[in-house]
Amino acid sequence: MFSLTGPIFTHLLGFLVASTYAASSLFGQDIPEKKSTTVAPRLVAKQRFLVKREGTVLSIKFSPNGKLLAECDDIGRITVCDASTSKQKVFFKGDPQRKATVLPGLVDFSPDGKRLLGCLVYKRVLAWDIESGRQVFRISPERSGPSCVAFHPNGKQFAICVGATIEFRDPETGGALNTLDVKGPAGQIAFSTDGKQLACATTGDTIGRMRERLIRIWDFESGKELKTLKGHERGVFGICF
């Protein structure tokens, strides 16, 4: 026999009282949910400045250091703008009488940011020294007008699209170095960031009433075609690695 006043009974009674109080506390009120301390990232864009243009800007490119912004509008005017102050410098005035719809890829900076290329719809490619604004050279291909310019990442040459070829030229003189047949009208071009590949938007065989829209990719060193991307229902007006 054990006594109801003994130590065992005392402990048992204490446990029952504590359990009853805990149960009444838990069921008598809502338990607050544990809130996550993780904050979802949010992108915030702050307008730095607003500059109005007379014409339609159809091609823009940041300099490698991000301090300058080059642009080309629909009359061929080429302007460089300070990306922090909006101060502008016109490198080429353009020609309102020769207004035309042009494509992206008409301006490009050299990898060191010292040169600017401008591709005009009226058969000219111009190059300027950024610091002085001096025109370094001018290229006027004898064939159809150039449609796109792009510096190679190594800065030792640049490419321009002329008709169904891509011409590689010297960035100091504009002299021809080599050419690549792209098997159709060359549109937009882009180098991979390591400079090992070159992509070009072009056309292929005629299917029905439409020419097939393609992007061809080459190995830059050997000139070997690596692959052809098919299936575009419309023309490709901009490409980028």
Secondary structure as GFF3:
##gff-version 3
##sequence-region A 1 241
A	DSSP	alpha_helix	7	28	.	.	.	ID=ss1
A	DSSP	beta_strand	57	62	.	.	.	ID=ss2
A	DSSP	beta_strand	68	73	.	.	.	ID=ss3
A	DSSP	beta_strand	78	82	.	.	.	ID=ss4
A	DSSP	beta_strand	88	92	.	.	.	ID=ss5
A	DSSP	three_ten_helix	96	98	.	.	.	ID=ss6
A	DSSP	beta_strand	107	109	.	.	.	ID=ss7
A	DSSP	beta_strand	115	120	.	.	.	ID=ss8
A	DSSP	beta_strand	124	129	.	.	.	ID=ss9
A	DSSP	beta_strand	135	139	.	.	.	ID=ss10
A	DSSP	beta_strand	146	151	.	.	.	ID=ss11
A	DSSP	beta_strand	158	162	.	.	.	ID=ss12
A	DSSP	beta_strand	165	169	.	.	.	ID=ss13
A	DSSP	beta_strand	176	181	.	.	.	ID=ss14
A	DSSP	beta_strand	189	191	.	.	.	ID=ss15
A	DSSP	beta_strand	197	207	.	.	.	ID=ss16
A	DSSP	beta_strand	210	219	.	.	.	ID=ss17
A	DSSP	beta_strand	225	232	.	.	.	ID=ss18
###
